[in-house]
């Protein structure tokens, strides 16, 4: 287990998650709340998926794009 894992919060931008995945050569990043409780993961597949097809989708909160655990 990594003693210093790469984490994001639900309000993180998908682009920021993609940069972290690329920079650290990761397949997933854990999504945690303010107390460090696991909420889900962002996968490399999620960040490679095309943008949302509807207008205003980029304004959706982070929880719309991470997989709940």
C-alpha positions, 0 to 999 in steps of 0.5 A: 500500500502506498503511504502517500496515495494520489487522491482527489475530491469530488469537486476536482476537475476531470482535467486535473484528474487526467493530468494526475493519471498521466503524470503518475502513470496511474490506472485509477485515482481514489476520490475521497471526501473532506474526512478522507472517506473513500467515495469512489475512483476515477479510471483512466477509461473515464478520463479518455472518454469523449466529453459529455454530449450535452450543453452544460455538462462540463458544469456538472459536479465531480461526482458525475464522473467518478465510479462510486465504491 
